Amino acid sequence: MKIYISADMEGISGVATNEQLKQERDYRRFCKLMTEDVNAAISGAFDGGASQVVVCDGHGNMSNILVEELDSRAELITGNNRVMCQMEGLDRSFDGAFFVGYHGREGGSAEAVINHTLAGCVSDIRINGQSVGEIGMNAGVAGFYDVPLLLVTGDEATAQEAKTVIPNVETAVVKYGLDRFSARLLPLSQAQQRIRESAKQAVHRHHEISPYYVEGPVTYEIVFQGTNHALMTTTLPTVEQVGPKTIRFTMSDCISAYKHMWACVIIAMSATRGVLE
């Protein structure tokens, strides 16, 4: 039983504000908490019968997990030059995926802590007309490889969003959002115990949870924060600008579309203050 863990930071135990995740005073503290949440998921996976776990660090510069404190039974994918962003290294050899420390999408629930979609330049992403966050997009990537999404950990609103994608997915709620930048936090030991128990249960239930498939052709519409973001993505000839801040493209399958989306977001991020500033 081989488990893939994609880990983000906004949804980990103890986090309530963006400032806690920046490389300033508190950042190292929350890297440690992220590592501890991931370790709880790893422990639960092995308790449930997993024989191998690979962790993909998927927050910010994607180099946050403290490798010296990571459970020694797991491998780690780290570093920020990625073709597949938060899903780097996933393939058909895996039996299930966990999303640890995930958050709600931009424009979703008002109670989702630090809700956003991928990057600050993005207002909304729609796949075949349906608004999705990182859970929906990344679950579709896993589904392409016939890998079911077994577990999502984060705040209560994020757990509810996950269940709109996969109704019977296991979830571990570690906090309850009051606003985008405030939350009621469970004690860390209790939150991480929830993750461990839910991870064990997720592995036990892996045959009950089907992969989330996105049938091709796959059309992405991305609504950006600024007109500058949208315009510069049209340097890709496959991209059509359909509104002042909105672009659209269609690819044959989910993976090609995901890579194309990521390329557009990279271009848009670089255009925030002008690509040649």
Residue pairs with C-beta under 8 A, 6 or more apart in sequence:
1 48
1 49
1 50
1 51
1 52
1 95
1 96
1 203
1 206
2 50
2 51
2 52
2 53
2 54
2 93
2 94
2 95
3 45
3 50
3 52
3 53
3 54
3 94
3 95
3 96
3 97
3 98
3 150
3 203
4 53
4 54
4 56
4 89
4 90
4 94
4 96
4 97
4 98
4 142
4 147
5 38
5 41
5 42
5 45
5 53
5 54
5 55
5 56
5 74
5 97
5 98
5 99
5 100
6 56
6 58
6 86
6 87
6 90
6 97
6 98
6 99
6 100
6 138
7 34
7 37
7 38
7 55
7 56
7 57
7 58
7 59
7 65
7 99
7 100
7 101
8 58
8 59
8 86
8 99
8 100
8 101
8 102
8 103
8 134
9 15
9 21
9 30
9 34
9 59
9 60
9 64
9 101
10 21
10 59
10 101
10 102
10 103
10 113
10 114
10 116
10 154
11 100
11 101
11 102
11 103
11 113
11 153
11 154
11 155
11 158
11 174
12 30
12 33
12 34
12 37
12 100
12 101
12 153
12 154
12 174
13 33
13 36
13 37
13 174
13 175
13 185
13 186
13 188
13 191
13 192
13 195
14 30
14 33
14 175
14 185
14 188
14 191
15 21
15 30
15 33
15 113
15 114
15 175
15 183
16 113
16 114
16 175
16 181
16 182
16 183
16 185
17 114
17 181
17 182
18 114
18 181
19 26
20 26
20 27
20 29
20 30
21 27
21 30
21 59
21 60
21 114
31 64
31 65
31 66
32 66
32 69
33 188
34 59
34 64
34 65
34 101
35 65
35 66
35 69
35 70
36 69
36 188
36 192
37 100
37 101
37 153
37 174
37 191
37 192
37 195
38 55
38 65
38 70
38 71
38 74
38 100
38 101
39 69
39 70
39 71
39 192
40 192
40 193
40 195
40 196
40 199
41 98
41 100
41 151
41 153
41 195
41 196
41 199
42 53
42 55
42 70
42 71
42 73
42 74
42 199
43 71
43 196
43 199
44 195
44 196
44 197
44 198
44 199
44 200
44 201
44 202
44 203
45 53
45 98
45 199
45 200
45 202
45 203
46 53
46 73
47 196
47 199
47 200
47 203
48 199
48 200
48 201
48 202
48 203
48 204
49 203
49 204
50 203
52 75
53 71
53 73
53 74
53 75
54 74
54 75
54 76
54 77
54 89
54 94
55 65
55 70
55 74
55 75
55 76
55 77
56 77
56 86
56 87
56 88
56 89
56 90
57 63
57 64
57 65
57 76
57 77
57 78
58 85
58 86
58 87
59 101
61 80
62 78
62 79
62 80
62 82
62 86
63 78
63 79
63 80
65 76
65 78
67 76
67 78
70 76
77 88
77 89
82 88
83 259
83 262
84 90
84 141
84 258
84 259
84 262
85 118
85 258
85 262
86 134
86 138
87 138
87 141
87 142
87 258
90 97
90 141
90 142
90 145
90 147
91 145
92 145
92 146
92 147
94 145
94 147
95 147
95 206
96 147
96 148
96 149
96 150
96 202
96 203
96 206
96 209
97 139
97 142
97 147
97 148
97 149
97 150
97 151
98 149
98 150
98 151
98 152
98 153
98 199
98 202
99 134
99 135
99 138
99 139
99 149
99 151
99 152
99 153
99 154
99 162
100 151
100 153
100 195
101 153
101 154
102 134
102 135
102 152
102 153
102 154
102 158
102 162
103 112
103 113
103 114
103 115
103 116
103 133
103 134
103 154
103 155
103 158
104 112
104 113
104 115
104 133
104 154
104 155
104 157
104 158
104 161
105 112
105 115
105 116
105 117
105 125
105 131
105 132
105 133
105 134
105 135
105 136
105 161
106 115
106 116
106 117
106 122
106 123
106 124
106 133
107 115
107 117
107 123
107 124
107 131
108 115
108 131
108 133
108 157
108 161
109 115
109 157
109 160
109 161
109 177
110 179
110 180
111 155
111 156
111 157
111 176
111 177
111 178
111 179
112 155
112 157
112 158
112 161
112 177
112 180
113 154
113 155
113 157
113 158
113 175
113 177
113 180
113 181
113 182
113 183
114 180
114 181
115 133
115 157
115 180
116 122
117 123
117 124
117 125
117 132
117 133
117 134
118 125
118 134
118 265
119 265
119 268
119 269
120 225
120 272
121 224
121 225
121 226
121 229
121 265
121 268
121 269
121 271
121 272
122 222
122 223
122 224
122 225
122 265
122 268
123 223
123 224
123 225
123 245
124 131
124 221
124 222
124 223
125 131
125 132
125 133
125 137
125 220
125 221
125 222
125 223
125 261
126 132
126 220
126 221
126 222
126 223
127 136
127 137
127 140
127 214
127 218
127 219
127 220
127 257
128 214
128 218
128 219
129 219
129 221
130 136
132 140
132 165
133 161
135 149
135 152
135 158
135 161
135 162
135 165
136 165
136 212
137 258
137 261
138 149
139 149
139 165
139 166
139 212
140 212
140 213
140 214
140 254
140 258
141 254
141 255
141 258
142 148
142 149
142 211
142 212
143 149
143 211
143 212
143 213
143 214
143 254
144 213
144 214
144 253
144 254
144 255
145 211
146 211
147 211
148 166
148 206
148 209
148 210
148 211
148 212
149 162
149 165
149 166
149 169
149 209
149 211
149 212
150 169
150 170
150 202
150 203
150 205
150 206
150 209
151 169
151 170
151 171
151 172
151 198
151 199
151 202
152 158
152 159
152 162
152 169
152 170
152 171
152 172
153 171
153 172
153 173
153 174
153 194
153 195
153 198
154 173
154 174
154 175
155 173
155 174
155 175
155 176
155 177
155 183
156 173
156 175
156 176
156 177
157 177
159 171
159 172
159 173
162 169
162 171
163 169
163 171
165 212
166 209
166 210
166 212
168 205
168 208
168 209
169 209
170 198
170 199
170 201
170 202
170 205
170 209
171 198
172 191
172 194
172 195
172 197
172 198
172 199
173 186
173 194
174 185
174 186
174 191
174 192
174 194
174 195
175 183
175 184
175 185
175 186
175 191
176 183
176 184
177 183
178 184
185 191
186 194
202 209
214 254
216 251
216 252
216 253
216 254
216 257
217 250
217 251
217 252
217 253
218 250
218 251
218 252
218 253
218 254
218 256
218 257
219 248
219 249
219 250
219 257
220 248
220 249
220 250
220 251
220 257
220 260
220 261
221 242
221 246
221 247
221 248
222 230
222 233
222 246
222 247
222 248
222 261
222 264
222 265
222 268
223 243
223 245
223 246
224 230
224 233
224 245
224 246
224 247
224 268
225 245
226 245
226 272
227 244
227 245
228 271
228 272
228 274
229 245
229 268
229 271
229 272
230 241
230 243
230 244
230 245
230 246
230 247
230 268
231 241
231 271
232 267
232 268
232 270
232 271
232 275
233 239
233 241
233 247
233 264
233 267
233 268
234 240
234 241
234 247
235 267
236 249
236 260
236 263
236 264
236 267
238 249
238 251
238 260
239 247
239 248
239 249
239 264
240 247
240 248
240 249
241 247
242 248
247 264
249 257
249 260
249 264
250 257
251 257
251 260
267 275
